[in-house]
Amino acid sequence: DPAVTANTHYNNILDQSVMEDAQISYKSGALLCGYSLSYDYYTTRTFIQYKNLPLLSSSDVIVNASLSLRCFEVSSTSAMTIEAHKVCDTWTSEGITWQNKPAFNPVIEDYVQVGGEGWYTWDITDVARDWYVNKNTGLMLKASDAIESAGVENYKKFYSVDYSSINTEDFAPC
């Protein structure tokens, strides 16, 4: 069976970070997870969604789906758990804020220990399957509750599709 790949062109991807105590332009170029005192953001979470999913026939089965992001800035090189969660409601990258962020399923779909700069990949197979059964509402990346509630500087920044110096190397794993 042939592999089906989502259109990863930046025009097909919505992404945005929300910050507990700040608002940034939706064209900021960075996706943040964790807790940031230096930027006065406090708790930060990231939302990602494909606008258009690949068409599947009734006989097609999703056997593997993953999300890879490139981390380019860290507050600390010590590993931090970043979890992937299914998002329950619709949202837009232009309109999402901390105050109106959509609900998410508390079940952790996958988690990755993010240390320094580099590529990191989450298994989102169950989330992708659900997009075809129910509604494509994307996913959310967040630091573990222990990081979010600690009140200590600990965040990771990933490239957004809105990064101003778009370079294909930044959006496709090696």
C-alpha positions, 0 to 999 in steps of 0.5 A: 500500500502506498504511504499517504502524507499530509501536505506540509506546505506552510499554507496548509498548517495552522499553528500558534502559541498561547501565553497565560499573561501575554499576547503575541502576533500570530506571525511570531515565528516561534512556538513555545511550550513551558514556563517563561518568566523572562518574556513575562508569558508564564505558562505557554502552550502550542496548538497545531492543525492541518487545514486540509487532510489527505483524502482517504478511501474507506479501505485506507487505515492510518497505521502511523502518524507523527509530528516533528518539530525543530527546537531552536531555543531553550531556557535550559538544556535539561530535558523537559517533558512536552506532551501531545494532546487531542484538541476538542474544539475548533480554533484559528491561529489568528484568533486563539488566545489564552482566554479562549483556547479550546478544551483538550483531552487530558489523556496524553497521546505521546510525550517527548523529553526535549533537551537542547536544540534539534528535531523532536517527534511525537506519535500522533497516530490516534489523534490523526485517526480521530480527525477522520472519524470526528472533526479535525481540531488539531493537537496541543503541545504542553509541558507537563503539569509539574513544569507549568506549575513550578513557577521556574523558567523552563521553556522550549521554542520550536519553529513555526510555519510563520517563521520569517526566514522560511527555510525548508530545512527548518520544516522537514526532518533530516 
